[in-house]
Amino acid sequence: MTDQLRSYLPIIIPLAIIEVGLMVAALIHIFSHKKYRFGNRWVWVVISVLFNLIGPILYFAVGRGETQDDE
């Protein structure tokens, strides 16, 4: 069993790093902005944390509001 797991580590580790990086980037963006196209802050936090890989991608593609240069 451990030999099988070791053979998948070169694939699992980069995916885990990408997953955590996207989630952290999405959470930083969510907490630093006030306006969203759909939903509110807590909806996007829950989606980004529960659906680790798809949630942040969905947020950046659909939920992110316009940039706020004035604030």
C-alpha positions as CSV (number, residue, x, y, z in Angstrom):
1,M,0.0,0.0,0.0
2,T,2.7,2.5,0.8
3,D,4.5,1.8,-2.4
4,Q,1.4,2.7,-4.3
5,L,1.0,5.9,-2.4
6,R,4.7,6.8,-3.0
7,S,4.2,6.4,-6.7
8,Y,1.4,9.0,-6.7
9,L,3.2,11.5,-4.5
10,P,4.8,13.4,-7.5
11,I,1.3,14.1,-8.7
12,I,-0.5,14.6,-5.3
13,I,2.0,17.1,-3.8
14,P,1.9,19.7,-6.7
15,L,-1.9,19.5,-6.8
16,A,-2.1,20.0,-3.1
17,I,0.1,23.1,-3.3
18,I,-1.9,24.5,-6.1
19,E,-5.1,23.8,-4.3
20,V,-4.0,25.5,-1.1
21,G,-2.5,28.4,-3.0
22,L,-5.7,29.1,-4.9
23,M,-7.7,28.9,-1.7
24,V,-5.5,31.3,0.1
25,A,-5.5,33.7,-2.8
26,A,-9.3,33.6,-3.0
27,L,-9.7,34.1,0.7
28,I,-7.3,37.1,0.7
29,H,-9.2,38.6,-2.2
30,I,-12.6,37.9,-0.6
31,F,-11.7,39.5,2.7
32,S,-10.0,42.6,1.0
33,H,-13.0,43.5,-1.2
34,K,-16.6,44.4,-0.3
35,K,-18.4,43.9,-3.6
36,Y,-19.2,40.7,-5.4
37,R,-21.2,39.9,-8.5
38,F,-23.1,37.1,-6.8
39,G,-23.6,36.3,-3.2
40,N,-21.9,37.9,-0.2
41,R,-18.6,37.4,1.6
42,W,-19.5,34.4,3.7
43,V,-21.1,32.5,0.8
44,W,-17.8,32.8,-1.1
45,V,-15.7,31.8,2.0
46,V,-17.8,28.7,2.4
47,I,-17.6,27.8,-1.3
48,S,-13.9,28.4,-1.4
49,V,-13.1,26.3,1.6
50,L,-15.5,23.4,1.1
51,F,-14.9,23.0,-2.6
52,N,-11.1,23.4,-2.4
53,L,-10.1,23.4,-6.1
54,I,-13.3,24.3,-7.8
55,G,-14.5,27.0,-5.3
56,P,-11.6,29.5,-5.8
57,I,-11.7,29.0,-9.5
58,L,-15.4,29.6,-9.5
59,Y,-14.9,32.7,-7.3
60,F,-12.3,34.2,-9.6
61,A,-14.4,33.4,-12.8
62,V,-17.8,34.3,-11.6
63,G,-18.0,35.9,-8.1
64,R,-15.3,38.5,-8.1
65,G,-16.6,42.0,-8.3
66,E,-15.1,44.9,-10.1
67,T,-11.7,46.2,-8.8
68,Q,-12.0,49.1,-6.3
69,D,-9.4,51.6,-7.1
70,D,-11.1,54.4,-5.1
71,E,-10.9,52.7,-1.8
